[in-house]
Amino acid sequence: MDAVENQARDRGALHKSYTLQSVRKLLIRHGFPCPIPDRRPVERDEEQVTDWGRRLALDA
């Protein structure tokens, strides 16, 4: 085997999958804070918020 084949095989052997909760814990452990807005929005258009949620659901 050449070096490229070895690298590809090694990457497959080290593949891990994490749950969202595990990723959150890892990020916090390594010092990445949760994003918190500085202030509340001045105004909020509920129709736009609903449309945005629908677009996200369709993309998923």
SEKOL-808534 format. One record per residue: residue in three letters; x, y, z of N, C-alpha, C in turn. Coordinates in steps of 0.05 Angstrom, whole numbers, plus 5000, padded with zeros to 4 digits. Layout:
BEGIN
type / npx / npy / npz / capx / capy / capz / cpx / cpy / cpz
ALA / X / Y / Z / X / Y / Z / X / Y / Z .
...
This chain:
BEGIN
type / npx / npy / npz / capx / capy / capz / cpx / cpy / cpz
MET / 5017 / 4976 / 5000 / 5000 / 5000 / 5000 / 5018 / 5025 / 5000 .
ASP / 5008 / 5045 / 4986 / 5023 / 5070 / 4987 / 5012 / 5088 / 5009 .
ALA / 5025 / 5111 / 5012 / 5018 / 5129 / 5035 / 4989 / 5139 / 5033 .
VAL / 4979 / 5145 / 5009 / 4952 / 5155 / 5006 / 4932 / 5134 / 5016 .
GLU / 4936 / 5110 / 5008 / 4918 / 5088 / 5017 / 4918 / 5085 / 5047 .
ASN / 4942 / 5087 / 5059 / 4944 / 5085 / 5088 / 4929 / 5108 / 5102 .
GLN / 4932 / 5132 / 5091 / 4918 / 5155 / 5104 / 4888 / 5151 / 5102 .
ALA / 4878 / 5142 / 5079 / 4849 / 5138 / 5075 / 4839 / 5117 / 5094 .
ARG / 4854 / 5095 / 5097 / 4846 / 5074 / 5115 / 4846 / 5084 / 5144 .
ASP / 4866 / 5099 / 5152 / 4868 / 5109 / 5179 / 4845 / 5129 / 5185 .
ARG / 4837 / 5145 / 5166 / 4815 / 5164 / 5171 / 4789 / 5148 / 5176 .
GLY / 4785 / 5127 / 5161 / 4761 / 5111 / 5165 / 4761 / 5097 / 5192 .
ALA / 4784 / 5089 / 5202 / 4786 / 5076 / 5227 / 4781 / 5095 / 5251 .
LEU / 4786 / 5121 / 5246 / 4782 / 5140 / 5268 / 4756 / 5155 / 5266 .
HIS / 4739 / 5148 / 5248 / 4713 / 5162 / 5245 / 4696 / 5159 / 5270 .
LYS / 4686 / 5182 / 5280 / 4668 / 5182 / 5303 / 4643 / 5197 / 5296 .
SER / 4622 / 5191 / 5310 / 4598 / 5207 / 5307 / 4589 / 5216 / 5335 .
TYR / 4579 / 5240 / 5337 / 4572 / 5252 / 5362 / 4543 / 5261 / 5362 .
THR / 4530 / 5260 / 5384 / 4503 / 5272 / 5387 / 4506 / 5302 / 5391 .
LEU / 4485 / 5317 / 5388 / 4486 / 5346 / 5392 / 4494 / 5352 / 5420 .
GLN / 4484 / 5337 / 5439 / 4490 / 5342 / 5467 / 4520 / 5338 / 5472 .
SER / 4532 / 5317 / 5460 / 4560 / 5312 / 5463 / 4577 / 5334 / 5451 .
VAL / 4569 / 5344 / 5428 / 4584 / 5366 / 5415 / 4582 / 5391 / 5433 .
ARG / 4559 / 5396 / 5444 / 4556 / 5419 / 5462 / 4575 / 5417 / 5486 .
LYS / 4576 / 5394 / 5498 / 4593 / 5389 / 5521 / 4623 / 5393 / 5513 .
LEU / 4631 / 5382 / 5490 / 4658 / 5385 / 5481 / 4665 / 5414 / 5477 .
LEU / 4648 / 5429 / 5463 / 4653 / 5457 / 5458 / 4656 / 5473 / 5484 .
ILE / 4638 / 5469 / 5503 / 4639 / 5483 / 5529 / 4665 / 5475 / 5543 .
ARG / 4672 / 5450 / 5543 / 4696 / 5440 / 5557 / 4721 / 5454 / 5545 .
HIS / 4721 / 5460 / 5519 / 4744 / 5473 / 5507 / 4742 / 5503 / 5505 .
GLY / 4722 / 5515 / 5519 / 4721 / 5543 / 5522 / 4705 / 5559 / 5502 .
PHE / 4689 / 5545 / 5486 / 4672 / 5559 / 5467 / 4645 / 5565 / 5480 .
PRO / 4639 / 5591 / 5484 / 4614 / 5598 / 5498 / 4590 / 5595 / 5480 .
CYS / 4567 / 5592 / 5492 / 4542 / 5592 / 5477 / 4536 / 5621 / 5468 .
PRO / 4528 / 5625 / 5443 / 4523 / 5653 / 5435 / 4497 / 5664 / 5449 .
ILE / 4500 / 5687 / 5460 / 4478 / 5700 / 5474 / 4475 / 5728 / 5462 .
PRO / 4451 / 5735 / 5453 / 4448 / 5762 / 5441 / 4452 / 5784 / 5462 .
ASP / 4463 / 5807 / 5452 / 4468 / 5829 / 5470 / 4442 / 5842 / 5480 .
ARG / 4422 / 5842 / 5463 / 4397 / 5854 / 5470 / 4374 / 5841 / 5455 .
ARG / 4350 / 5846 / 5464 / 4326 / 5836 / 5450 / 4321 / 5852 / 5425 .
PRO / 4307 / 5840 / 5405 / 4301 / 5856 / 5381 / 4281 / 5878 / 5388 .
VAL / 4283 / 5900 / 5374 / 4265 / 5923 / 5378 / 4237 / 5915 / 5369 .
GLU / 4235 / 5903 / 5346 / 4209 / 5894 / 5336 / 4212 / 5866 / 5324 .
ARG / 4190 / 5852 / 5323 / 4191 / 5824 / 5313 / 4167 / 5819 / 5296 .
ASP / 4171 / 5811 / 5271 / 4149 / 5805 / 5253 / 4144 / 5775 / 5254 .
GLU / 4122 / 5767 / 5268 / 4116 / 5739 / 5272 / 4113 / 5724 / 5246 .
GLU / 4102 / 5737 / 5225 / 4098 / 5724 / 5199 / 4125 / 5717 / 5187 .
GLN / 4145 / 5735 / 5189 / 4171 / 5729 / 5178 / 4185 / 5706 / 5194 .
VAL / 4181 / 5706 / 5220 / 4192 / 5685 / 5237 / 4181 / 5658 / 5229 .
THR / 4154 / 5657 / 5225 / 4141 / 5632 / 5217 / 4151 / 5623 / 5190 .
ASP / 4153 / 5641 / 5171 / 4164 / 5634 / 5144 / 4192 / 5624 / 5146 .
TRP / 4208 / 5636 / 5162 / 4236 / 5628 / 5166 / 4237 / 5599 / 5177 .
GLY / 4220 / 5593 / 5196 / 4219 / 5566 / 5208 / 4211 / 5545 / 5187 .
ARG / 4192 / 5553 / 5170 / 4183 / 5534 / 5149 / 4205 / 5529 / 5129 .
ARG / 4220 / 5550 / 5122 / 4242 / 5546 / 5103 / 4263 / 5528 / 5114 .
LEU / 4269 / 5531 / 5140 / 4289 / 5514 / 5153 / 4279 / 5485 / 5153 .
ALA / 4254 / 5480 / 5158 / 4243 / 5453 / 5159 / 4244 / 5441 / 5131 .
LEU / 4239 / 5456 / 5110 / 4240 / 5446 / 5083 / 4268 / 5439 / 5075 .
ASP / 4288 / 5454 / 5084 / 4316 / 5448 / 5077 / 4326 / 5423 / 5091 .
ALA / 4315 / 5417 / 5114 / 4325 / 5394 / 5130 / 4317 / 5368 / 5118 .
